[in-house]
Amino acid sequence: MTQNWFASLPNFITIGRLVLTPAAIILIVERQWIAAFLLFAVAGLSDALDGWLARTYHLQSELGAILDPIADKALIVSMYVTLAIVDALPAWLAIMVVFRDVMITGAVSLSWLMGRPMKVHPHFSSKATTAAQLVFAGVVLAVQAYGLHIPLLNVTLIALVAALTVASACVYLWLWVQHMRL
């Protein structure tokens, strides 16, 4: 079923996630932790909802295929950078998360600039990485908002996010090298 972009509910949800991102960032900077957590939870759940709606009701669109990863990147990168700035999570982890996304975006852009366009399909490692990154950001916000501090969970999630971020970066780098035939 073909839909105009403005008639697509998944696209509206994705755009809503983009709009919620700066609001959540402002709330973190202002140390309004409960509101930031709730807004982030809505944004995070919207990621699952828009994808489910698009698949279930055949509402996929070219715009949605581009907009959804942009909304994901905007939310995750903004959250990690801001949470690192306010000392709520390790700066090295935020740098790792941002670097992975910059590397993937740069590699895809470079392939296009060199006349060898590369279609990027979400790899399982990327989906797992995004999920872990969202969960950890939510846990960090919950700790700040409600004082729910469980040290073992924190250390485990940091290790999981770091490992998945590196693994996913390696997968995409390998796919890019194969595509470019370096």
N, C-alpha and C positions, 0 to 999 in steps of 0.2 A: 504494500500500500504506500503510495507516494503522498507525502505531506509537504505543505509549505513550511518553511522553517518556523514561522510565527505560530503555526497551528500545532506544532509538536510539543507536547507536554514535557518529554524528556529534555528538550532544548531549553524550555522555560526553567526547569529545575536546575539545569547546569548554569544558566545565566544567574539564577538566584544564588547559587554557590559562589559564583564570582563576586556578586554584590555583597554577600555576607563576609567574605574574606577580609576586606579592610575594616569592617566593623569589628570583627573579632580581634584584629590586630590592635585597634584603638583601645578596646577593652583590656587587653593584656598590658599595654603600655600604661594605662591608668590603674592597673592592678585591681580591676573589677573581675576577679577570678571566677566567681559563680556565673555571672552573665557571659563571660568569655567561654567558659566550659560549655554552657548550654547552647550558645551560638555555634561553637565548633561542633558539638554533637549533631545539631541540625544539619550543618554543612556536610559533615562526614556521612551521615545517614542518607543525605540527598545523593551522594555519589553512588551508593548501592541502589537507591530507588530509581534514578534516571536510567541506569543500565538495565535494570530488571524490566522497567516499562518498555524500553526500546526493544529489547529482545522478545518479551512476552507478546507485545501487541504489534510487532513489526513496524516500529516507529523510528527505525534507524534512518539517519540522514547523513549526507556528506558534511553538513555543518556540525552535526553532533559528533561525528568522528574526529573532527578537528577541535571543537570547543571543549569536549570532555577532558582530554588530557591537559589542555591549557588550564582549565579550572582546577584540576588535580594539582598541577605543578604550582599554580598560584597559591593555592591553599597550603600545601605542604611546605614549600620554600618559605613563604611568608611566616608561617607558624614557627618553623625551626629557627629562622634567623631572629625573629622577635623573642622567642623563648630563650635563645642563647644570650641575646642582648640583656635580658632581665635576669640572667643567671639562673634560669629554671631548668636548663639542660646544658650538657657540655658543648662548648663552642666547637670543639673538633668534630662532633657528630653533625652539627649544623653545616659545617664546612663540607663534610663528606657528602651529605645529602644534596647540597647546592651544586657541588662539583659534578656529581653524577648526572644531574639534570642538564647542566651546562654542557658537559661532554656529549651527551646523547643529542641534544639540540644542535650543537656545533657540528657534529659528525653528519647528521642528516642534512643540515644546511649546506655544508661543504660538498656533499655528494650532489646536491641540486645545482650548486654553483659550477661544479665541474661537468655538468651535463650528464650526470649519471644518477638521476633521481632514485631515491630509495623509499619504498613504501615501508612504513614501520607498522607492524602489527604487534599489539601488546603480547609480550611473551609471558609465560607463567611466572618467571622470576620477577618480572616487573609488577605483576598483579600482587604477588606475595609481598614484595617490597613496599608497595603503596599501602597495602593493608596494615603491615607492621608499623610503618611510619605514622599512619593515622591513629592506630591504637596507642602507640607510645605517646604521641602528642596529647591524645585524650587523657591518658594516665597522668602525664605531667600536669595538665590543667586540673584534673581531679585532685591531685595532691595539693596544688596551690589553693583550690577552692574549698576543699572539704577536709584537708589534713590527712588524707588516706595514704599514709606513707608506708610502703612495704619494701624495705631495702632490697630483698632478694628479687622481687618482681622488677624493680627499677634496673638493677644490674643485668638481669636476664633480658629485659627488653632492649636495653642499650646494646648488648652484645648481638641480639637478634637483628635489630635494625642495622647495625654496622655490617654484620656479615651479609645480610640480604642486599644491602646497598652496594657493597663491593661485588658480590656475585652477579647482581643484575647489570652493573656497569661492565663487568667482564663479558657477559653474554652479548650485550649490545655492541661492545667494541669488537668482539669476534665476528658477529654478523656483519658489521660495517666493513671490517677488513676483508671478509669473504666477498661482500658485494663489490668493493672497490678493486678486488683482486690485487692487493698489495703484496 
